[in-house]
Amino acid sequence: MLDFLNEFIILAPPLLFALTVHEFAHGFIAYRLGDPTAKMAGRLTLNPLKHLDPLGTIAFFFIKFGWAKPVPVNAGYFRNPKRDMLWVALAGPITNLGLAVISAILAKAVWFLAGLLPYSWMLEALLLPLSGMLVASVWINLVLAIFNFLPIPPLDGGRILAGLLPDRLAYAYSQIERYGFLIILILSFSGLLSKVILPIIKTVNHLLLS
């Protein structure tokens, strides 16, 4: 129980921030492209309570994959719906990749600072949790980015692929969305999902923190 509590304290802040910024990025780009739906729904905010899906948050602690409530988007407001939906879909995972890089830089800065300053228990009590949160932030943001890049509707990768395909193929591909969550569950519980994305996550995580 104590181990789980410690893990929760370290993981919760970067997880909440990563999920919140991911959904905010979708809503912000949609708003900039002319769609006020997210803003009218109160989702164009960095308040995590507006974005969290309780099940998706809990799932991260048990299966290491999580999700937030999708930001509502109405492509009818866009001048070029297909192209603009592509940019909206890209915004979330690209933002997570950026956060992973920033977190890695800050983690290395903390390690450098810890090596320069004389040891004290107060310094350790401050820098150790901070370092843990930053390292966790790298991993969490990589998980969210790479998981969402999977070309399975309704994940961002599915919408990105639909934006790149010719119109007829894009429409046919988008019909998979009704089965998307079931496909993700099957891949998760079969272990195939982990086999596909974990090596990528581990490699990029090592490159960023080495």
C-alpha positions as CSV (number, residue, x, y, z in Angstrom):
1,M,0.0,0.0,0.0
2,L,2.8,2.4,0.9
3,D,4.6,1.6,-2.5
4,F,1.3,2.4,-4.4
5,L,0.9,5.6,-2.4
6,N,4.5,6.7,-3.2
7,E,3.9,5.8,-6.9
8,F,0.7,7.8,-6.9
9,I,2.3,10.9,-5.4
10,I,5.1,10.8,-8.1
11,L,2.9,9.8,-11.1
12,A,-0.3,11.8,-10.4
13,P,1.0,15.4,-11.1
14,P,2.8,14.6,-14.4
15,L,-0.1,12.4,-15.5
16,L,-2.7,15.0,-14.8
17,F,-0.7,17.7,-16.6
18,A,0.1,15.5,-19.6
19,L,-3.6,14.5,-20.1
20,T,-4.8,18.1,-19.6
21,V,-2.3,19.6,-22.0
22,H,-3.0,16.9,-24.6
23,E,-6.7,17.7,-24.7
24,F,-6.2,21.5,-24.4
25,A,-3.9,21.3,-27.5
26,H,-6.7,19.7,-29.5
27,G,-9.2,22.3,-28.4
28,F,-6.8,25.2,-28.9
29,I,-5.9,24.3,-32.5
30,A,-9.6,23.6,-33.3
31,Y,-10.4,27.0,-31.9
32,R,-7.7,28.7,-33.9
33,L,-9.0,27.0,-37.0
34,G,-12.5,28.4,-36.4
35,D,-14.3,25.8,-34.2
36,P,-15.5,27.3,-30.9
37,T,-17.1,24.0,-29.7
38,A,-14.4,23.2,-27.1
39,K,-14.5,26.8,-25.8
40,M,-18.3,26.8,-25.5
41,A,-18.1,23.4,-23.7
42,G,-15.7,24.9,-21.1
43,R,-12.9,22.6,-22.3
44,L,-10.5,25.3,-23.6
45,T,-8.9,25.3,-20.2
46,L,-5.9,23.9,-18.3
47,N,-8.1,22.9,-15.4
48,P,-7.5,19.1,-15.2
49,L,-11.0,18.5,-13.7
50,K,-12.6,19.5,-17.0
51,H,-10.6,16.9,-19.0
52,L,-10.2,13.8,-16.8
53,D,-11.9,10.6,-17.5
54,P,-11.9,8.7,-14.1
55,L,-11.6,5.3,-15.7
56,G,-8.8,6.4,-18.1
57,T,-6.8,7.9,-15.2
58,I,-7.1,4.9,-13.0
59,A,-6.3,2.6,-16.0
60,F,-2.9,4.3,-16.3
61,F,-1.8,3.0,-12.8
62,F,-2.8,-0.6,-13.6
63,I,-2.3,-1.2,-17.3
64,K,0.1,1.8,-17.9
65,F,-2.1,3.3,-20.6
66,G,-4.6,6.0,-20.0
67,W,-6.9,8.6,-21.6
68,A,-8.9,11.7,-20.9
69,K,-12.3,12.8,-22.1
70,P,-12.0,13.7,-25.8
71,V,-12.4,17.4,-26.5
72,P,-15.5,18.0,-28.7
73,V,-14.7,19.1,-32.2
74,N,-17.1,20.1,-34.9
75,A,-15.4,19.9,-38.3
76,G,-18.3,21.8,-39.9
77,Y,-16.7,25.0,-38.7
78,F,-13.5,24.4,-40.6
79,R,-12.7,25.8,-44.0
80,N,-11.0,22.6,-45.1
81,P,-12.5,19.9,-42.7
82,K,-10.2,17.1,-43.8
83,R,-6.9,19.1,-43.6
84,D,-7.9,20.9,-40.4
85,M,-8.9,17.8,-38.6
86,L,-5.5,16.4,-39.4
87,W,-3.9,19.4,-37.6
88,V,-6.2,19.0,-34.7
89,A,-5.4,15.3,-34.4
90,L,-1.6,16.0,-34.6
91,A,-1.8,18.7,-31.8
92,G,-2.3,16.3,-28.9
93,P,0.6,13.8,-29.5
94,I,3.0,16.4,-30.8
95,T,2.4,18.4,-27.6
96,N,3.1,15.3,-25.5
97,L,6.4,14.7,-27.4
98,G,7.3,18.3,-26.7
99,L,6.6,17.9,-23.0
100,A,8.7,14.7,-22.9
101,V,11.7,16.6,-24.3
102,I,11.2,19.5,-21.9
103,S,10.8,17.2,-19.0
104,A,14.0,15.4,-19.9
105,I,15.9,18.6,-20.1
106,L,14.6,19.7,-16.7
107,A,15.4,16.3,-15.2
108,K,19.0,16.6,-16.4
109,A,19.2,20.2,-15.0
110,V,18.0,18.9,-11.6
111,W,20.7,16.1,-11.6
112,F,23.3,18.7,-12.6
113,L,22.2,21.0,-9.8
114,A,22.2,18.2,-7.3
115,G,25.8,17.4,-8.2
116,L,26.9,21.0,-7.6
117,L,25.2,21.7,-4.3
118,P,26.4,20.2,-0.9
119,Y,24.3,17.4,0.4
120,S,21.5,18.1,2.9
121,W,18.5,16.1,3.8
122,M,16.3,19.1,2.9
123,L,17.8,19.3,-0.6
124,E,17.3,15.5,-1.1
125,A,13.7,15.8,0.1
126,L,13.1,18.4,-2.5
127,L,15.1,17.3,-5.5
128,L,14.4,13.5,-5.3
129,P,10.6,13.8,-5.7
130,L,11.1,16.5,-8.3
131,S,13.5,14.3,-10.3
132,G,11.1,11.4,-10.0
133,M,8.2,13.5,-11.3
134,L,10.2,14.7,-14.3
135,V,11.5,11.3,-15.2
136,A,7.9,10.0,-14.9
137,S,6.8,12.9,-17.0
138,V,9.1,11.8,-19.8
139,W,7.7,8.3,-19.8
140,I,4.0,9.3,-19.4
141,N,4.2,11.8,-22.3
142,L,5.9,9.3,-24.5
143,V,3.2,6.7,-23.7
144,L,0.5,9.2,-24.5
145,A,2.2,10.4,-27.7
146,I,3.1,7.0,-29.1
147,F,-0.2,5.3,-28.0
148,N,-2.2,8.1,-29.7
149,F,-0.2,7.8,-32.9
150,L,-1.5,4.3,-33.4
151,P,-3.6,4.4,-36.6
152,I,-6.8,3.1,-34.9
153,P,-9.8,5.4,-34.9
154,P,-10.8,7.2,-32.7
155,L,-7.2,7.6,-31.6
156,D,-5.4,10.6,-33.0
157,G,-3.3,8.3,-35.3
158,G,-6.5,7.1,-36.9
159,R,-7.7,10.7,-37.6
160,I,-4.2,11.6,-38.9
161,L,-4.2,8.6,-41.3
162,A,-7.8,9.5,-42.5
163,G,-6.5,13.0,-43.2
164,L,-3.8,11.6,-45.4
165,L,-5.8,9.1,-47.4
166,P,-7.9,9.9,-50.5
167,D,-11.5,10.9,-49.7
168,R,-13.1,7.5,-50.5
169,L,-10.5,5.5,-48.6
170,A,-10.6,8.0,-45.7
171,Y,-14.4,7.6,-45.4
172,A,-14.2,3.8,-45.5
173,Y,-11.4,3.8,-42.9
174,S,-13.3,6.1,-40.6
175,Q,-16.1,3.5,-40.3
176,I,-13.7,1.4,-38.2
177,E,-14.2,4.0,-35.4
178,R,-17.3,2.2,-34.0
179,Y,-15.1,-0.8,-33.3
180,G,-12.0,1.2,-32.3
181,F,-12.3,0.8,-28.5
182,L,-12.9,-2.9,-28.8
183,I,-9.8,-3.3,-31.1
184,I,-7.7,-1.4,-28.5
185,L,-9.0,-3.6,-25.7
186,I,-8.2,-6.8,-27.6
187,L,-4.7,-5.5,-28.5
188,S,-4.1,-4.5,-24.8
189,F,-5.2,-7.7,-23.2
190,S,-3.6,-9.9,-25.8
191,G,-0.2,-8.2,-25.1
192,L,0.2,-7.2,-28.7
193,L,-0.1,-3.5,-27.9
194,S,2.7,-3.6,-25.4
195,K,4.9,-5.6,-27.8
196,V,4.4,-2.9,-30.5
197,I,4.8,0.3,-28.6
198,L,6.9,-0.4,-25.5
199,P,10.1,-1.0,-27.4
200,I,9.6,2.4,-29.1
201,I,8.8,4.1,-25.8
202,K,11.8,2.5,-24.0
203,T,14.2,3.5,-26.9
204,V,13.1,7.1,-27.0
205,N,13.0,7.4,-23.2
206,H,16.6,6.1,-23.1
207,L,17.7,8.6,-25.8
208,L,16.1,11.5,-23.9
209,L,17.5,10.7,-20.5
210,S,20.9,9.2,-21.3
